[in-house]
Amino acid sequence: MFSYLNGKLAYKDPTFVIIDINGVGYDVKISLHTFSQIKDQENIKLHTYLHIKEDAHTLFGFAEDKEKKLFLQLISISGVGPSTGLMVLSSLGPHETEQAILSEDVRTIQGVKGIGAKTAQRIILELKDKVGKDGDSDSLINIPSSNRNAIRNEALAALVTLGINKNAAQKSIDKILKQNSGDLSLEDLIKLALKAA
């Protein structure tokens, strides 16, 4: 129904954005990869997928068409819904997801919250001949921040939104911040915490 949305970025969070198009605010769920691509923009274009259930219509948005295609391939697999597909792309990113599928790395895919061994094997089996055809490389923008407390709070909010227990998320974040004395981007912190959770 919606192929893409192009408008003003009214609100952004690591897990969703609100795009203002002619006075209408569209709530769009996004991955951490997309968040890193759009974080400094005022006007954005997101390639979208509308997921319709009996009780909800949910928009998912992606900064790149390649990420949207990979998301659609993931959710075509039995046992992988849109939330799990977004979790894969947030935990691993499009490039790492493709690499894990192509190298048949079950452990990496299974490391994503909500994915068991059978689902990881099914993802590899069904997608290894479909992914990596366009050869684009994935480049994350890494912007360090000196305000670790603000990043910690944002990361915690994002992890709770993604379904991680608040106490477990706090422990993971604090452990990662202790181990990394240098600056960590918000995306890196959330990714590391997702892998640890």
KOLVOTOR-375284 format. One record per residue: residue number from 1; residue in three letters; x, y, z of N, C-alpha, C, O in turn. Coordinates in steps of 0.02 Angstrom, whole numbers. Example, Ala and Ser with C-alpha at 12.3 -4.5 7.8 and 13.67 -1.06 7.14 Angstrom:
2
(1,'ALA',(660,-284,390),(615,-225,390),(660,-165,390),(712,-166,423))
(2,'SER',(642,-112,354),(684,-53,357),(645,2,394),(670,57,402))
This chain:
197
(1,'MET',(40,-59,0),(0,0,0),(43,63,0),(32,108,-40))
(2,'PHE',(93,67,46),(140,123,46),(208,95,23),(235,51,55))
(3,'SER',(234,121,-32),(299,99,-55),(355,137,-19),(406,108,-1))
(4,'TYR',(344,201,-9),(391,241,30),(356,302,59),(301,321,37))
(5,'LEU',(387,333,109),(364,395,138),(420,446,132),(478,430,146))
(6,'ASN',(403,507,112),(452,559,104),(426,621,140),(376,650,118))
(7,'GLY',(458,641,194),(433,698,231),(481,722,284),(539,703,286))
(8,'LYS',(455,764,329),(495,794,382),(500,745,440),(451,715,461))
(9,'LEU',(560,738,466),(572,695,524),(550,733,587),(586,776,612))
(10,'ALA',(490,717,611),(462,753,668),(488,727,735),(496,765,783))
(11,'TYR',(503,662,738),(528,631,799),(569,570,781),(550,533,735))
(12,'LYS',(624,559,816),(663,499,803),(685,466,868),(700,499,917))
(13,'ASP',(685,400,866),(703,358,922),(740,299,890),(728,285,831))
(14,'PRO',(784,263,926),(818,206,894),(771,152,868),(792,111,827))
(15,'THR',(708,150,890),(663,97,868),(606,121,823),(574,81,789))
(16,'PHE',(592,186,822),(540,212,779),(549,286,764),(585,321,800))
(17,'VAL',(518,310,711),(518,381,693),(446,402,679),(402,361,666))
(18,'ILE',(435,467,683),(372,496,660),(389,542,603),(428,590,610))
(19,'ILE',(359,529,545),(371,569,486),(309,612,473),(254,586,467))
(20,'ASP',(319,677,469),(265,725,457),(259,736,381),(305,761,349))
(21,'ILE',(202,716,353),(189,727,282),(125,766,277),(70,740,288))
(22,'ASN',(132,830,258),(74,875,251),(30,875,314),(-32,873,308))
(23,'GLY',(61,878,372),(23,883,434),(-1,817,463),(-35,817,514))
(24,'VAL',(15,761,431),(-4,695,456),(60,660,480),(108,654,443))
(25,'GLY',(59,638,543),(117,604,571),(112,529,564),(66,498,590))
(26,'TYR',(160,500,528),(161,427,518),(212,397,567),(270,415,567))
(27,'ASP',(188,350,608),(230,314,656),(260,254,619),(223,210,595))
(28,'VAL',(326,253,613),(360,201,573),(413,166,616),(457,198,643))
(29,'LYS',(408,100,622),(457,60,658),(520,54,614),(515,44,553))
(30,'ILE',(578,62,645),(641,59,607),(692,14,642),(684,-2,701))
(31,'SER',(744,-6,605),(799,-44,633),(853,5,656),(851,64,639))
(32,'LEU',(901,-20,694),(958,22,714),(999,44,654),(1027,99,654))
(33,'HIS',(1002,2,603),(1040,20,543),(1008,81,511),(1043,128,492))
(34,'THR',(942,81,504),(907,138,475),(916,200,519),(927,255,494))
(35,'PHE',(911,190,585),(920,246,632),(988,279,620),(993,341,620))
(36,'SER',(1041,239,611),(1108,267,601),(1113,304,534),(1153,350,528))
(37,'GLN',(1073,285,485),(1075,317,420),(1038,384,419),(1056,429,380))
(38,'ILE',(987,392,461),(944,451,456),(953,501,514),(921,553,514))
(39,'LYS',(995,486,562),(995,524,624),(1011,598,617),(991,638,660))
(40,'ASP',(1046,619,565),(1063,690,557),(1020,725,504),(1035,781,484))
(41,'GLN',(968,693,480),(927,722,427),(864,755,454),(835,732,503))
(42,'GLU',(842,809,421),(779,840,438),(722,813,396),(667,800,421))
(43,'ASN',(736,803,332),(687,773,286),(713,704,266),(772,697,248))
(44,'ILE',(670,655,269),(692,587,254),(645,552,206),(586,569,199))
(45,'LYS',(673,502,174),(633,456,133),(646,386,158),(703,364,161))
(46,'LEU',(592,351,177),(599,283,201),(559,236,155),(502,250,139))
(47,'HIS',(590,182,135),(556,129,98),(515,91,150),(542,71,201))
(48,'THR',(451,82,137),(407,56,190),(374,-10,172),(367,-28,113))
(49,'TYR',(354,-44,224),(313,-105,220),(258,-98,271),(271,-84,329))
(50,'LEU',(196,-108,249),(138,-104,294),(117,-174,313),(97,-214,271))
(51,'HIS',(122,-189,378),(102,-255,403),(32,-248,434),(21,-209,480))
(52,'ILE',(-15,-287,407),(-84,-283,430),(-103,-345,469),(-98,-401,444))
(53,'LYS',(-125,-334,531),(-152,-388,572),(-223,-368,590),(-245,-312,576))
(54,'GLU',(-258,-414,621),(-327,-402,641),(-333,-341,686),(-381,-302,681))
(55,'ASP',(-285,-334,732),(-290,-281,782),(-242,-222,771),(-242,-176,812))
(56,'ALA',(-202,-223,718),(-154,-168,708),(-129,-164,636),(-123,-214,602))
(57,'HIS',(-116,-103,615),(-81,-89,552),(-15,-57,571),(-15,-3,601))
(58,'THR',(41,-89,555),(106,-64,576),(149,-50,515),(157,-93,471))
(59,'LEU',(178,10,513),(224,28,459),(296,15,481),(316,33,537))
(60,'PHE',(334,-17,437),(405,-28,449),(443,10,395),(425,7,336))
(61,'GLY',(495,47,415),(531,89,367),(605,73,365),(635,53,415))
(62,'PHE',(635,84,306),(705,67,294),(738,122,253),(710,145,203))
(63,'ALA',(797,143,273),(833,196,238),(855,173,168),(860,214,122))
(64,'GLU',(866,109,161),(889,82,96),(841,28,72),(814,-11,111))
(65,'ASP',(832,27,6),(788,-23,-24),(815,-93,-13),(777,-141,-5))
(66,'LYS',(882,-99,-11),(914,-164,0),(894,-193,69),(882,-253,75))
(67,'GLU',(892,-150,120),(872,-173,186),(799,-195,187),(782,-244,220))
(68,'LYS',(757,-159,151),(686,-178,147),(678,-246,114),(639,-288,137))
(69,'LYS',(716,-257,61),(713,-322,26),(734,-379,72),(702,-432,72))
(70,'LEU',(787,-368,110),(811,-420,156),(758,-433,211),(747,-490,230))
(71,'PHE',(727,-379,235),(673,-385,285),(616,-427,257),(591,-471,291))
(72,'LEU',(595,-413,195),(540,-451,164),(559,-524,155),(517,-569,162))
(73,'GLN',(623,-537,138),(645,-606,132),(643,-641,200),(623,-699,205))
(74,'LEU',(664,-606,252),(664,-636,319),(593,-653,342),(581,-707,368))
(75,'ILE',(545,-606,332),(478,-619,357),(438,-668,314),(384,-688,332))
(76,'SER',(466,-686,256),(434,-736,215),(444,-807,243),(413,-855,221))
(77,'ILE',(489,-812,292),(506,-877,321),(460,-892,379),(446,-849,421))
(78,'SER',(435,-952,381),(391,-974,435),(426,-966,503),(482,-990,512))
(79,'GLY',(392,-933,549),(420,-923,616),(457,-857,625),(479,-841,680))
(80,'VAL',(463,-818,570),(495,-752,575),(443,-699,558),(425,-690,500))
(81,'GLY',(421,-664,609),(373,-609,599),(410,-543,590),(471,-541,595))
(82,'PRO',(373,-489,578),(404,-424,568),(447,-401,627),(500,-371,616))
(83,'SER',(425,-413,688),(464,-391,747),(530,-429,750),(582,-400,766))
(84,'THR',(528,-494,735),(590,-534,735),(635,-513,677),(696,-509,686))
(85,'GLY',(606,-500,619),(645,-477,562),(681,-412,577),(740,-403,560))
(86,'LEU',(646,-366,611),(676,-302,630),(730,-313,683),(780,-278,683))
(87,'MET',(719,-361,728),(769,-377,779),(833,-403,747),(888,-386,769))
(88,'VAL',(826,-445,695),(885,-471,659),(924,-413,629),(985,-409,636))
(89,'LEU',(888,-368,594),(921,-312,561),(950,-261,611),(999,-227,596))
(90,'SER',(921,-257,671),(947,-213,723),(1009,-244,756),(1057,-209,771))
(91,'SER',(1006,-309,768),(1062,-343,802),(1122,-351,757),(1179,-339,778))
(92,'LEU',(1111,-370,695),(1166,-386,650),(1178,-334,596),(1235,-325,575))
(93,'GLY',(1125,-300,573),(1132,-256,516),(1125,-297,452),(1135,-357,453))
(94,'PRO',(1107,-264,397),(1096,-301,334),(1158,-340,310),(1153,-397,289))
(95,'HIS',(1216,-307,312),(1276,-339,286),(1296,-401,326),(1310,-453,297))
(96,'GLU',(1296,-394,392),(1315,-450,435),(1264,-507,430),(1282,-566,433))
(97,'THR',(1200,-489,421),(1148,-540,413),(1161,-580,349),(1158,-641,349))
(98,'GLU',(1174,-544,295),(1188,-578,231),(1250,-622,237),(1251,-679,213))
(99,'GLN',(1303,-596,269),(1365,-635,277),(1352,-698,317),(1378,-752,300))
(100,'ALA',(1312,-693,370),(1296,-751,411),(1257,-803,371),(1268,-863,378))
(101,'ILE',(1211,-780,329),(1171,-826,288),(1215,-860,236),(1212,-920,226))
(102,'LEU',(1256,-820,202),(1299,-847,148),(1352,-895,175),(1369,-944,142))
(103,'SER',(1378,-881,235),(1429,-925,264),(1397,-980,307),(1433,-1019,340))
(104,'GLU',(1330,-983,307),(1293,-1033,345),(1312,-1033,419),(1322,-1086,450))
(105,'ASP',(1318,-973,447),(1338,-963,517),(1276,-964,562),(1248,-912,578))
(106,'VAL',(1255,-1024,582),(1195,-1033,622),(1203,-998,690),(1154,-968,715))
(107,'ARG',(1262,-1000,720),(1272,-971,786),(1261,-896,788),(1231,-870,835))
(108,'THR',(1283,-861,736),(1274,-789,734),(1200,-771,730),(1176,-728,766))
(109,'ILE',(1163,-805,686),(1092,-792,678),(1054,-812,741),(1007,-778,762))
(110,'GLN',(1074,-868,770),(1042,-893,831),(1055,-847,890),(1019,-848,940))
(111,'GLY',(1107,-806,886),(1124,-758,938),(1075,-701,944),(1076,-664,993))
(112,'VAL',(1031,-693,894),(981,-640,895),(924,-661,941),(900,-718,938))
(113,'LYS',(902,-615,985),(847,-630,1031),(785,-652,993),(764,-619,946))
(114,'GLY',(757,-709,1014),(696,-733,982),(707,-784,926),(658,-809,898))
(115,'ILE',(770,-798,910),(784,-846,856),(817,-907,885),(871,-904,916))
(116,'GLY',(785,-964,876),(813,-1028,899),(853,-1061,844),(859,-1035,788))
(117,'ALA',(880,-1119,860),(922,-1156,812),(884,-1175,749),(910,-1167,693))
(118,'LYS',(823,-1200,757),(784,-1221,698),(767,-1163,652),(771,-1168,591))
(119,'THR',(748,-1106,682),(732,-1047,642),(794,-1021,606),(791,-1002,548))
(120,'ALA',(851,-1020,641),(914,-998,611),(931,-1042,551),(952,-1017,499))
(121,'GLN',(924,-1108,559),(938,-1154,504),(890,-1144,445),(910,-1147,387))
(122,'ARG',(826,-1130,462),(776,-1119,410),(793,-1055,371),(786,-1053,309))
(123,'ILE',(814,-1002,406),(833,-939,374),(890,-951,324),(887,-928,267))
(124,'ILE',(940,-988,346),(998,-1002,303),(976,-1044,243),(994,-1029,186))
(125,'LEU',(939,-1097,256),(918,-1143,203),(877,-1107,149),(887,-1117,90))
(126,'GLU',(829,-1065,171),(784,-1033,124),(812,-971,91),(789,-952,37))
(127,'LEU',(862,-938,122),(886,-874,95),(956,-876,64),(976,-827,32))
(128,'LYS',(994,-930,74),(1063,-928,51),(1070,-919,-25),(1122,-894,-48))
(129,'ASP',(1020,-939,-64),(1023,-929,-136),(992,-863,-158),(995,-845,-217))
(130,'LYS',(962,-826,-110),(928,-764,-128),(965,-701,-108),(958,-649,-141))
(131,'VAL',(1006,-704,-55),(1038,-643,-30),(1106,-631,-63),(1135,-675,-94))
(132,'GLY',(1129,-568,-56),(1195,-550,-80),(1202,-544,-155),(1257,-545,-181))
(133,'LYS',(1147,-537,-190),(1149,-534,-263),(1174,-467,-290),(1205,-464,-343))
(134,'ASP',(1160,-411,-253),(1178,-345,-279),(1247,-321,-258),(1272,-272,-285))
(135,'GLY',(1279,-355,-210),(1348,-341,-192),(1361,-274,-158),(1418,-253,-153))
(136,'ASP',(1309,-239,-135),(1319,-176,-99),(1351,-191,-31),(1338,-243,-1))
(137,'SER',(1393,-147,-9),(1422,-156,58),(1384,-112,107),(1359,-58,90))
(138,'ASP',(1383,-135,167),(1346,-101,220),(1393,-54,256),(1444,-76,282))
(139,'SER',(1377,10,259),(1420,56,295),(1382,92,350),(1336,131,336))
(140,'LEU',(1400,78,411),(1368,111,468),(1403,176,483),(1464,181,480))
(141,'ILE',(1364,226,500),(1392,290,520),(1404,286,595),(1358,272,633))
(142,'ASN',(1465,299,616),(1481,295,687),(1497,364,713),(1550,392,696))
(143,'ILE',(1454,393,752),(1464,460,779),(1473,454,854),(1426,440,890))
(144,'PRO',(1535,465,879),(1546,459,950),(1511,515,988),(1498,569,961))
(145,'SER',(1496,501,1051),(1464,552,1092),(1498,553,1161),(1515,501,1188))
(146,'SER',(1506,613,1187),(1538,618,1253),(1486,610,1309),(1506,600,1366))
(147,'ASN',(1423,614,1293),(1372,610,1345),(1349,537,1354),(1298,516,1326))
(148,'ARG',(1388,499,1392),(1375,428,1401),(1309,414,1437),(1276,364,1422))
(149,'ASN',(1290,457,1483),(1229,446,1521),(1167,452,1477),(1120,412,1483))
(150,'ALA',(1167,501,1432),(1111,509,1385),(1106,449,1338),(1052,423,1324))
(151,'ILE',(1164,426,1315),(1166,368,1270),(1142,306,1308),(1106,264,1281))
(152,'ARG',(1163,299,1371),(1142,242,1412),(1066,241,1419),(1035,189,1410))
(153,'ASN',(1036,299,1434),(964,303,1443),(926,288,1378),(875,254,1378))
(154,'GLU',(952,315,1322),(920,302,1257),(924,228,1239),(876,199,1214))
(155,'ALA',(983,199,1251),(993,128,1236),(946,85,1278),(916,37,1253))
(156,'LEU',(940,102,1342),(895,65,1387),(823,69,1363),(788,18,1361))
(157,'ALA',(801,128,1344),(732,136,1318),(721,95,1255),(669,64,1246))
(158,'ALA',(771,95,1211),(765,57,1148),(762,-18,1161),(722,-53,1131))
(159,'LEU',(804,-42,1207),(805,-114,1223),(739,-136,1254),(713,-190,1238))
(160,'VAL',(711,-95,1298),(647,-112,1329),(592,-113,1276),(549,-157,1277))
(161,'THR',(594,-65,1229),(546,-63,1174),(552,-126,1131),(502,-151,1105))
(162,'LEU',(613,-151,1123),(625,-211,1083),(606,-276,1120),(611,-330,1092))
(163,'GLY',(585,-269,1183),(561,-328,1220),(610,-358,1269),(598,-412,1295))
(164,'ILE',(666,-324,1281),(715,-349,1329),(694,-328,1399),(671,-272,1409))
(165,'ASN',(701,-373,1448),(686,-357,1518),(729,-298,1540),(789,-296,1526))
(166,'LYS',(698,-250,1576),(733,-188,1594),(795,-202,1637),(848,-172,1625))
(167,'ASN',(790,-246,1687),(847,-260,1730),(904,-293,1691),(962,-276,1700))
(168,'ALA',(886,-340,1647),(937,-374,1606),(970,-324,1559),(1031,-326,1549))
(169,'ALA',(930,-279,1531),(957,-227,1485),(1005,-181,1522),(1058,-164,1496))
(170,'GLN',(986,-160,1583),(1030,-116,1623),(1096,-149,1638),(1149,-118,1632))
(171,'LYS',(1094,-213,1658),(1156,-250,1674),(1200,-255,1611),(1261,-244,1615))
(172,'SER',(1170,-272,1554),(1208,-278,1492),(1241,-212,1473),(1300,-210,1456))
(173,'ILE',(1202,-158,1476),(1228,-92,1457),(1285,-71,1503),(1337,-48,1480))
(174,'ASP',(1275,-79,1568),(1327,-59,1616),(1391,-99,1606),(1446,-71,1611))
(175,'LYS',(1383,-164,1593),(1442,-206,1582),(1480,-184,1519),(1541,-180,1519))
(176,'ILE',(1443,-169,1466),(1474,-148,1403),(1509,-80,1412),(1564,-71,1387))
(177,'LEU',(1477,-34,1448),(1507,32,1459),(1571,26,1500),(1618,65,1490))
(178,'LYS',(1573,-21,1548),(1634,-31,1588),(1690,-58,1545),(1748,-39,1552))
(179,'GLN',(1673,-104,1499),(1723,-136,1457),(1749,-89,1402),(1806,-98,1379))
(180,'ASN',(1709,-40,1382),(1728,6,1329),(1738,75,1358),(1689,112,1368))
(181,'SER',(1801,93,1371),(1814,158,1400),(1808,214,1349),(1796,272,1367))
(182,'GLY',(1818,198,1284),(1812,249,1232),(1739,264,1216),(1694,236,1246))
(183,'ASP',(1729,310,1169),(1661,329,1150),(1628,273,1110),(1658,244,1065))
(184,'LEU',(1566,259,1127),(1525,210,1091),(1466,247,1060),(1437,290,1093))
(185,'SER',(1449,230,998),(1389,260,970),(1328,225,1001),(1334,169,1027))
(186,'LEU',(1271,257,997),(1210,229,1024),(1195,162,991),(1176,114,1024))
(187,'GLU',(1203,159,924),(1189,97,887),(1234,41,910),(1211,-16,919))
(188,'ASP',(1299,55,919),(1346,3,940),(1329,-23,1009),(1331,-83,1021))
(189,'LEU',(1310,23,1054),(1292,3,1122),(1230,-42,1121),(1229,-93,1156))
(190,'ILE',(1180,-24,1081),(1119,-65,1078),(1135,-133,1047),(1110,-184,1070))
(191,'LYS',(1175,-133,993),(1193,-197,961),(1229,-244,1010),(1213,-303,1014))
(192,'LEU',(1278,-216,1045),(1316,-257,1093),(1270,-282,1148),(1276,-340,1170))
(193,'ALA',(1225,-240,1172),(1179,-261,1225),(1129,-314,1200),(1111,-360,1237))
(194,'LEU',(1108,-309,1137),(1063,-359,1108),(1098,-427,1103),(1067,-479,1115))
(195,'LYS',(1162,-426,1086),(1199,-488,1081),(1211,-518,1150),(1214,-579,1157))
(196,'ALA',(1218,-475,1201),(1231,-499,1268),(1168,-523,1304),(1171,-565,1349))
(197,'ALA',(1110,-495,1284),(1047,-511,1319),(1023,-582,1304),(971,-603,1329))
